[in-house]
Structures are given as structure tokens and as C-alpha cells.
Amino acid sequence: MGDRMIPAFLGATPIISMNEPVADCAGAPLLYVDRAVELGRATATPLAGLIIGGCVGAADVQRFGASLAVIEARTGLEDGALRIVAEIASGVGLLAVSSLAGCSPRLDAIGWNGEAFARDIGARLARTADGAWIAPCATARSLTLAAAAAAGVPAIDALFSSADAAALRREAEEARRDGFTAKFSDGSEQARVLRDVFGG
């Protein structure tokens, strides 16, 4: 597994986000980029790697990997130093998730975005009244976990969007039980709970 990236989700420094806050990382940040953007605007930023938002399979990872190779060459970094996390956030991305296995040595983790996935499939809500994921989201969660196992990389559970710290802890504990190594967070308050659950 890509153990170099694991502490990044459990550290104290918030990531740089182009769209929304999704994780915490230690040291250099992970940059959140939508799959449709060009990476040129990131070249001046010290990076640990990228979270590809809405990733659609191996082609996205390989395309961004080529851009990272250029950044490494320009900045004197070792080849392969910059890592990639693939975030599944759509139906097409979920159907392509099996292609991530073996697609790039840069791939360090696979995560998923429950709210974005629900919007993409046309669901009115991502969660039921008791806070559980609706059935299609629960399926996406399970397939993300399986895809990460097939690729030999850690799996990252979706962001918990409520301010209820006790509910966050319960969901994080369930994620760890199920095989997830980390969970996306929206800031330092959530990160403290997640560090306590996942370690780091």
C-alpha cells in the first residue's frame, strides 16, 4: 500500500482546496483539483500531490501523472515524488473504478465523495433520515473500498458534512471497522476526531 500518503490525511495542516475543503495533510499540501481543470495553476505551489476530484478511471490518473512529472522536472523533485489520490464522485467514475488497479505508481489512495455522487445520479438526498447513506451511495462506498483493495492502496471514506462530533466519530469508527484507512475532513475540528479514530 502507499504508506507515504497515509499520514497526509491525519496531519495538522489543512490542504489547499480549489473547490471545497476535503482533507487535512501534514507538511506540503495535497491540492484538490477537478478532473476538468488544467494543472498549470498549481505549478508554483509546493505540493505533496493531488486529489483528483471526480476521477474517471485510469486515464485521468495518467494524464495528471504526466503533468506532475513536468512539475517534478521543473522543481528538481525526484521522479514519482508527487502522489495522486483518486476521488470517485460520479456514476461514470464508479463504473471506471476497476481500471485504477495498476494504472500508475503515483496512485496512493482511492476515496469517494458521497454528496457529489448522490447529485450525479439524481438522488434527492445522499442520506436517509437516520443519517445512513442511501442504497446507491452505500454501493459506491463498498465498491470504492473493493477497488482500493484491488489496487493495493488505502481507501478513504467520504466527508461527513454534519457538525455532530459524536455522529462523526461513530461513522469514522464504522469506516475503520469496514477497512477504510482514513476519512476526508472539512477542517481542524473534524481532523482531531479522525486522528483519534484512525491514529496519526
N, C-alpha and C positions, 0 to 999 in steps of 0.2 A: 504493500500500500504506500501512497505518497505521504510518508510521515513528516516530510518537511513542511507541508501545508497545515497539518493538524493544529499546531499551536496558534496559527493565524486567526482562527475563528474564536479563540478563547482568550485573546490578549486584551490589552487595555486601551489601545489606540483605535479610534473609530476609522472605518475605511473612508476613502474619498468616494462619493457617490454622484453619478451624473443624473440619476433618476429618483432614487429613494434610498434611505439608509437600510442596508441589509445585513451587515455583519460587523464584527469587530476583529481587528488583527493586531499583531504585535510587530513592532519595527516598521518597515516600509509597508505602505498600504496596498490592499487589493483594490483595483479600480473596477467599478461596476459599469459595464458598457452594454448597451443594447446591441443585438446582433446586426442591426441595420446601419450602425454608425461606422465611420472611418476612424482608425485608431490614431491618426496623426496628432490630434489634440492632446494625447496622453504622453507624447514623446518627451516632454520637458519635466515630467513628474517622476520622482523616484518611486519605483514600483516593486512589489513582490510578485505581482501577476495580475490576472484579470478574472472577474466573474462575468461570464458571457450570459447576459440576461436574455431569456427566450431562445436559448440554444436549440438549433435544429440539426442535430446529428454531427457526424464526423467532419463534414465539410466546413462547418463553422469553426470547429476547434482547429482544424488545419489552416484555415485562412487567417485566423487571429494568431496562430502559432508562427506563421510566416512573418507577420508584422512584428511580433515580439523578437524574432531573430534579427530583424533590421535594427530594432531598438538596442538589442544587446551588442550588435556590431558597432553602433554609433557611440555607445556609452562605455564600451570596454568590459561589459559583463561576460561571464563565461557562457558559452552556448548552452541553452537549456535552463539557464538560471531562473528565468521568469516563467511562472506556472499558470495553469488555467483551471478554473472551476466552471463546469457546465451547469447552468441553471435551466431546468425544464419548466416551461411556463405556458405550454400550448398543446393542443391535441396533436398537431403535426410533430412537435418536438418530442412528445411522448412516444409516438409511433416510430420515431427515428432513434430512440434512445439506445437500442441494441447496437447501433453502429459505433457507439463511443468506445466499446471494448477494443483496446489495441490501436486506437486511431492516432495517438500521439503520446510520446513520452512526457510531454508537458502536462497532460491531464492529471490533476492531483485530487479531484473530488467531483462528485455529481450531487447536485441538490435540486430542490424543486420549489416552486412558488405557487402555493395553493390558491391565493386570491386571484392571481393572474390567470391561472389555469381555469378556474371557475368562470371568469369573464369570457375567456376564449371559447369555451364550449357552450356559452349562452345560458349558464345557470343563473338563477336569480340571486342565490346566496351560496357562499362557499361552505358554510357550516349549518348544522341543524340547530334547533332552539337550545339544545343542551351542550352546544359547543363542539360536537363531533363533526368531522369532515363529512360532507355529503358523499354518497357512494362513488361517483366518478372521481372525486378528489382522493378518496381513500384508495381507489385503484391506482391512481397516478403515484401516490405516495409509496405503495407497495412495489410498483414497477421501477420507480427510481431506486429504491433500496436494492432490488434484484439486479438492476443494471450496474450499480456501483460494485456489487459483489462480483458480477461477471467481468467487469473491467479491472478488478483488483485495486480499487481506490475507495476512500471513505465516502459515506453517504451523509448528506446534510439535510436535516428536516426543515420544513417551511417556517417562515416567520410567524410568530404568534402576535396577532395585532391588538389584543386586548391589554388594558392596563392592570389586569388582575394578576398580581405576582404569584399567588397561590395556584391559580389555574395554569400559569406559565410553567411553574415548577412541576406540576402533575404531568403536563404534556411533554416536558423535557425528559422526565423520568420514563415515561412511556416510550419516547423516541429512543432513549438509550437502551431500554429493555428490548426493543424491536431490532436493534442493530445499527441505528444511526450513531455517528461519531460526534456530531455537533448539530447546532441549530442556528439558522440565521437570526440575528437580533436587530432591533431598531435603535440601539443606543446603550449607554453605560449601565442604566438600571437593569435592563434585561441581561446584559452581559455578565453582571455579577451573579445573577441567579444561574445562568448557564455554565459559568465557570465552576460553580459549586456542584452542579449536577454532573457535568462531563469531565471535570478536572481541568488542570491548567492554571 
